[in-house]
Amino acid sequence: MAEKKPHVLAVPLCAQGHVKPLMSLCRQIAKRGIKVTFVNAQTIHNKIVAAADLELPSEEESNMVLTSIADGLEPDDDPNDPFVLLEALPRTMPETLPELMERINSSNPNERISCLITDLSCGGLFEIAQNMGVEAVGFSPPSFASLAIILQIPKLIQQGNLESNGSVKEVDLIRLSDDIPGWRKDELPRTLSSDLKSEKIVIECVKSHEAANKAKWILCNTCYELEPAACDLHPNFLPIGPLHLWDKSCSNPSNFYPEDASCFSWLDDKPNGSVIYVSFGSTGVFSQQQVDELALGLELSGRAFLWVVRMDLANGSRAEYPDGFLERVREFGKIVEWAPQNSVLSHPAVGCFVSHCGWNSTLEGVSRGVPYLCWPYFGDQQHNERYICDKWEVGLRIDCDEKGIRSRYEIKMKIDMLFSDGKYKENVFKLKEMCSQSVREGGSSYKNLESFINHLRNFGN
């Protein structure tokens, strides 16, 4: 009789910042000899396939499979609208995911699915796992603090900081600990959205997190040393990050956009620590006026810059540039639609990261020793900015004026301040070493990941 082997099914939330770290985790599981099937909605799967060569390293070839399920979109739905997907998938997954699991189990009885790892924002899948007789494991892509504030919502209601419907009472700042930066009342998960459609999605995600709190295993993309006070709030959850550091080659077939590798030859010609890298992730958009101010601010700085300008950056459309801008910055500026960010941040020429402060970008910059200029957009990014500027002191805020615009003069001033004060580089280097140590043999994240993988091996037999 053939030996039974553990088999993990992984399901991320359908967003770039959620797919990427879960893919990194699954590659590590696969490298350790455990079968992994990674499931995306069809729309997301198609983007990933189109964006990159998906050949996996030889040690993973027989252990990791990328597949998809129907996303439930109607013919008139916009497949690039993440909120449309977030609304459609909960309707279709209760049927499509069990069907996929049954097909997988029937195809090889010795590699039946033994574990479902799913994003905590997809908490409804925990019931599917239970019905299928599969162990459910939660995965949290953002900071541990962002997870902790969601899980503390019942306690905050009990303490009187929140109304029972989730609205915030008149308080200036909500804190979970003196050692964790606080949240302003407009930054909590139930108050992030300015429109009813977005608010509905946010509330459902919060409910999912609360339901998933019952899971035996919750894996988090952070390391204990970065957020000790937050991690101590839930010591039974496992920090196993920064997950991108496990991939020594900096490769990860999970991008929604094709990468432009031409930036490396351009970076090779620049002095160490001289380049400003500018990227706002996969969802940040700006008015054309703000794009103009950023362009002119970079020009005024007189420093070399690598700017990621997605084709939809200007309110969903292609950005236009100020008259003569491209000609004037030709000698010291480079613009690409998408960059291999982890590798770019590892390049010695990069000396500053203008970032939206998404948690993946935060971890990638910190672990590569690059100081920040912070430009948060929504969600947990404001709180991540507080970690960067106030707690860790590895970056500066780019502040808005009274009209909500970050002016060219503010941008230039903060660039000059960051490059002229060595403390930011010094502080971020300490965090770089801390993160590196956590994933080395014997480090905190290394031990946590090995503990979980050993559990998978034993549970699957």
C-alpha positions in Angstrom: 0.0 0.0 0.0 1.4 3.4 -1.0 2.2 5.8 1.8 -0.2 8.6 2.4 1.2 12.1 2.1 0.0 15.5 3.5 -1.5 17.8 1.0 -2.2 21.5 1.6 -4.8 23.6 -0.3 -4.1 27.3 -0.1 -6.7 30.0 -0.8 -5.7 33.7 -0.7 -7.8 36.8 -0.7 -8.0 38.0 -4.3 -5.6 41.0 -3.9 -1.9 41.4 -4.8 -0.9 42.1 -1.2 -2.5 38.9 0.0 -1.6 36.5 -2.8 2.1 37.3 -2.7 3.0 36.4 0.9 0.8 33.3 0.9 2.6 32.1 -2.3 5.9 32.7 -0.5 4.7 30.5 2.4 3.5 27.8 0.1 6.8 27.6 -1.8 8.5 27.0 1.5 6.1 24.2 2.4 6.6 22.7 -1.1 10.4 22.8 -0.8 10.1 20.7 2.4 8.4 17.9 0.4 4.7 18.6 1.1 2.2 18.8 -1.7 0.6 22.2 -2.2 -2.3 23.2 -4.4 -2.6 27.0 -4.7 -6.0 28.2 -5.6 -6.8 31.6 -7.1 -10.0 33.0 -8.6 -9.8 32.5 -12.4 -9.3 36.2 -13.1 -6.4 36.4 -10.7 -4.9 33.2 -12.0 -5.0 34.5 -15.5 -3.2 37.7 -14.4 -0.4 35.8 -12.7 0.1 33.4 -15.7 0.2 36.4 -18.1 2.6 38.4 -15.9 5.4 35.8 -15.5 7.1 32.6 -16.5 5.6 30.2 -14.0 8.3 27.5 -14.2 9.0 26.5 -10.6 12.5 25.5 -9.2 13.3 21.8 -9.7 12.8 20.9 -6.0 9.2 22.2 -6.2 8.1 20.8 -9.6 6.3 17.7 -8.1 5.1 19.5 -5.0 3.3 22.7 -6.0 0.4 23.2 -8.4 -1.3 26.5 -9.3 -4.9 26.1 -10.2 -8.1 28.2 -10.3 -11.8 28.2 -9.6 -14.6 30.2 -11.2 -14.8 33.7 -9.9 -18.5 34.1 -10.4 -18.3 37.3 -12.4 -21.2 38.4 -14.6 -20.5 39.4 -18.3 -20.8 43.1 -17.5 -18.5 42.9 -14.4 -15.1 44.6 -14.4 -12.6 41.9 -13.7 -10.1 44.5 -12.6 -12.3 45.8 -9.8 -11.3 44.0 -6.6 -14.6 44.9 -4.9 -16.5 43.1 -7.6 -14.4 39.9 -7.0 -14.7 40.2 -3.2 -18.5 40.3 -3.6 -18.7 37.5 -6.1 -16.4 34.9 -4.6 -18.4 34.3 -1.3 -21.4 33.4 -3.5 -19.5 30.8 -5.6 -16.9 29.3 -3.3 -19.3 27.2 -1.1 -19.9 25.2 -4.3 -16.8 25.5 -6.4 -14.2 24.9 -3.7 -15.7 21.6 -2.4 -16.0 20.4 -6.0 -12.3 21.1 -6.6 -11.3 19.4 -3.3 -13.4 16.3 -4.3 -11.7 16.2 -7.7 -8.2 16.4 -6.1 -9.0 13.7 -3.6 -10.4 11.4 -6.2 -7.4 11.8 -8.5 -4.9 10.5 -5.9 -6.3 8.9 -2.7 -2.8 8.9 -1.2 -2.6 12.7 -1.5 -6.0 13.7 -0.2 -6.2 17.3 1.1 -5.3 17.3 4.8 -5.1 21.0 5.4 -6.6 24.2 4.1 -4.6 27.4 4.6 -6.8 30.4 3.9 -6.6 34.2 4.4 -8.3 35.3 7.5 -10.4 37.6 5.4 -11.9 34.5 3.9 -13.1 33.2 7.2 -16.2 31.6 5.5 -13.9 28.9 4.1 -13.3 27.5 7.6 -16.8 26.0 7.6 -16.0 24.4 4.2 -12.9 22.9 5.7 -14.8 21.5 8.6 -17.5 20.0 6.4 -14.8 18.4 4.3 -13.0 16.9 7.3 -9.9 19.1 6.7 -7.8 21.0 9.2 -8.2 24.8 8.7 -5.3 27.1 9.2 -5.6 30.9 9.2 -3.1 33.2 7.4 -2.7 36.9 8.1 -0.7 38.9 5.6 -0.7 42.4 7.3 1.1 43.4 10.5 0.4 41.6 13.7 -0.9 44.8 15.2 -3.4 45.1 12.3 -4.6 41.6 13.2 -4.7 42.3 16.9 -6.9 45.4 16.6 -9.5 43.4 14.6 -9.5 40.6 17.1 -9.8 43.1 19.9 -13.0 44.7 18.6 -15.3 42.8 21.1 -13.0 43.9 23.9 -13.0 47.5 22.6 -16.8 47.4 22.6 -16.9 46.1 26.1 -14.5 48.9 27.2 -16.7 51.5 25.7 -14.3 52.6 22.9 -16.6 51.3 20.2 -20.4 51.2 19.8 -21.9 47.7 19.4 -22.4 48.4 15.6 -18.7 49.0 15.2 -18.7 52.8 15.0 -16.1 54.7 17.0 -17.0 56.8 20.0 -15.5 60.2 20.6 -11.9 59.2 21.4 -8.7 60.7 20.0 -6.6 57.5 19.9 -7.2 53.8 20.6 -4.3 51.8 22.0 -3.8 48.1 22.6 -0.6 48.7 24.5 1.8 51.5 25.4 4.4 49.9 23.1 2.1 49.7 20.0 1.3 52.8 18.0 -2.3 53.8 18.4 -5.1 54.1 15.9 -7.1 57.2 15.2 -10.8 56.7 15.1 -10.9 57.0 11.3 -8.3 54.2 10.9 -10.1 51.2 12.5 -11.2 48.5 10.1 -14.9 49.2 10.4 -14.4 52.9 9.6 -12.0 52.8 6.7 -14.4 53.1 3.8 -16.1 56.2 2.5 -18.7 54.4 0.4 -21.3 51.8 1.3 -20.1 49.3 -1.2 -16.6 49.3 0.3 -17.9 49.4 3.8 -19.9 46.3 3.3 -16.8 44.4 2.1 -14.7 45.7 5.1 -17.4 44.6 7.6 -17.6 41.1 6.1 -13.8 40.8 6.3 -13.8 41.8 9.9 -16.5 39.2 10.7 -14.3 36.6 8.9 -11.4 37.5 11.1 -13.5 37.2 14.2 -14.8 33.8 13.1 -11.3 32.5 12.2 -10.0 33.4 15.7 -11.2 30.0 16.6 -8.6 28.3 14.4 -5.9 26.3 16.1 -3.2 27.7 13.9 -2.9 31.4 12.8 0.2 32.1 10.7 1.4 35.8 10.4 3.7 37.5 8.0 5.9 39.2 10.5 8.6 38.4 13.0 8.4 38.6 16.7 11.3 41.0 17.0 9.6 43.7 14.8 6.4 43.7 16.8 7.0 42.1 20.2 4.2 43.9 22.1 1.6 43.1 19.4 2.7 39.4 19.2 2.5 39.1 23.0 -1.2 39.9 22.8 -1.8 36.5 21.0 1.1 34.2 21.9 -0.6 31.2 20.3 -0.3 32.8 16.8 2.8 32.1 14.9 4.9 34.9 13.3 6.8 33.2 10.4 8.0 36.2 8.4 9.2 38.2 6.7 8.1 35.6 4.2 9.9 37.1 1.2 13.2 36.5 2.9 12.8 32.8 2.6 13.1 33.1 -1.1 16.8 33.7 -1.6 16.5 34.3 -5.4 13.9 37.1 -4.8 11.7 35.3 -7.3 8.0 34.7 -6.7 5.5 34.0 -9.5 2.6 36.0 -7.9 2.7 39.4 -9.5 -0.5 40.7 -11.3 1.7 42.8 -13.6 4.7 42.0 -15.9 7.9 43.1 -14.3 10.3 45.4 -16.2 13.8 44.1 -15.6 15.4 46.9 -17.6 15.7 48.9 -14.3 18.7 46.8 -13.2 21.1 47.9 -15.9 20.0 51.4 -15.1 20.6 51.0 -11.4 24.0 49.4 -12.0 25.3 52.8 -13.3 24.2 54.7 -10.2 26.3 55.3 -7.0 25.4 53.3 -3.9 22.5 54.7 -1.9 21.7 57.4 -4.4 18.4 56.4 -6.0 14.9 57.2 -4.9 12.6 54.3 -5.6 8.9 55.3 -5.8 6.1 52.7 -5.8 2.5 52.8 -4.5 1.6 49.1 -4.8 -1.1 47.6 -7.0 -4.1 49.6 -6.0 -3.1 53.2 -5.1 -4.4 55.9 -7.4 -4.0 59.6 -7.5 -5.5 62.7 -9.1 -3.7 64.1 -12.1 -2.8 67.1 -10.0 -1.1 64.9 -7.4 0.8 63.0 -10.2 2.1 66.4 -11.4 3.2 67.4 -8.0 5.0 64.1 -7.5 6.8 64.4 -10.8 7.9 67.9 -10.2 9.0 67.1 -6.7 11.2 64.3 -8.0 12.6 66.7 -10.6 13.3 69.4 -8.0 15.2 66.9 -5.8 17.8 66.6 -8.6 18.4 63.0 -7.5 18.2 59.8 -9.5 14.8 58.2 -9.3 13.1 54.9 -10.4 9.3 55.5 -10.5 6.7 52.8 -10.9 3.8 54.3 -12.8 1.0 51.7 -13.3 -1.1 52.2 -16.4 -4.1 53.1 -14.1 -2.2 55.3 -11.6 -4.1 58.5 -12.4 -7.6 57.7 -11.2 -7.8 54.5 -13.2 -6.2 56.0 -16.3 -2.7 56.5 -17.7 -0.8 59.3 -16.0 0.2 62.3 -18.0 3.4 64.2 -17.1 4.0 68.0 -16.9 5.1 69.6 -20.1 8.8 68.8 -20.8 9.2 66.7 -17.7 10.3 63.5 -19.4 12.9 65.4 -21.4 14.2 67.3 -18.4 14.7 64.2 -16.2 15.9 61.9 -19.0 19.5 61.8 -17.6 18.5 60.9 -14.0 15.0 59.5 -14.0 13.5 56.1 -15.1 9.8 55.2 -15.2 8.5 51.7 -15.5 5.0 50.2 -15.3 6.0 47.5 -12.7 9.2 46.6 -11.1 10.6 43.5 -9.4 10.4 45.3 -6.1 12.1 42.9 -3.8 15.2 42.7 -6.1 15.1 46.5 -6.7 15.2 47.2 -2.9 18.1 44.7 -2.6 20.2 46.7 -5.1 22.9 48.8 -3.5 22.1 51.9 -5.5 18.7 52.3 -3.8 18.8 54.7 -0.9 15.2 55.7 -0.3 11.8 54.2 -0.8 8.7 56.4 -1.4 6.0 54.0 -0.4 2.3 53.6 0.3 3.3 51.6 3.4 1.5 48.4 2.5 2.8 45.7 4.9 4.5 43.7 2.1 6.3 46.9 1.0 7.1 47.8 4.6 8.7 44.4 5.2 10.6 44.4 2.0 12.1 47.8 2.6 12.9 47.2 6.2 14.5 43.8 5.5 16.6 45.3 2.7 17.8 48.3 4.9 16.1 51.0 2.8 14.7 54.1 4.7 11.2 55.4 3.8 9.3 58.4 2.8 5.7 57.5 3.7 2.7 58.1 1.5 -0.1 55.9 2.9 -3.3 55.5 0.9 -5.9 53.4 2.8 -6.4 50.5 5.1 -3.6 49.5 7.5 -1.1 51.7 5.7 -1.7 54.6 8.1 -0.8 52.4 11.0 2.2 51.0 9.2 3.4 54.6 8.7 3.3 55.1 12.4 5.5 52.0 12.9 7.9 53.4 10.3 8.1 57.0 11.5 7.3 56.9 15.2 8.2 53.5 16.6 11.1 52.4 14.4 12.3 55.8 13.2 13.3 54.6 9.8 11.4 57.1 7.7 9.6 60.4 7.4 6.0 61.4 6.5 5.2 63.3 3.4 2.5 65.6 4.6 -0.5 66.9 2.8 -1.4 70.6 2.5 -4.8 72.0 3.5 -6.2 70.8 0.1 -5.1 67.2 0.7 -2.2 67.5 -1.9 1.4 66.6 -1.2 3.2 69.4 -2.9 6.4 69.3 -4.9 8.1 71.4 -2.3 7.1 69.1 0.6 8.3 66.1 -1.4 11.7 67.7 -2.2 12.1 68.9 1.4 11.5 65.4 2.8 13.8 63.8 0.3 16.5 66.2 1.3 15.9 65.6 5.0 16.0 61.8 4.6 19.3 61.8 2.6 21.0 64.3 4.9 20.3 62.5 8.2 22.1 59.2 8.7 20.0 58.1 11.6 17.3 56.6 9.3 19.8 54.4 7.5 21.4 53.4 10.8 18.1 52.5 12.3 16.8 50.6 9.3 20.0 48.6 9.1 19.3 47.3 12.7 15.9 46.2 11.6 17.4 44.5 8.5 19.7 42.4 10.7 16.8 41.6 13.0 14.6 40.4 10.2 17.5 38.4 8.6 18.2 36.7 11.9 14.6 35.7 12.4 14.5 33.5 9.3 18.0 31.9 9.8 18.3 28.5 11.5 17.5 29.0 15.1 15.7 32.3 14.6 12.2 32.9 15.9 10.4 32.7 12.6 12.6 29.8 11.4 11.6 27.8 14.5 7.9 28.7 14.2 7.8 27.7 10.5 9.6 24.4 11.2 7.1 23.7 14.0 4.2 24.2 11.7 5.6 22.1 8.8 6.4 19.3 11.3 2.7 19.5 12.3 1.7 19.2 8.6 3.8 16.1 8.2 2.3 14.4 11.3 -1.2 15.5 10.7 -1.2 14.3 7.1 -0.3 10.7 8.1 
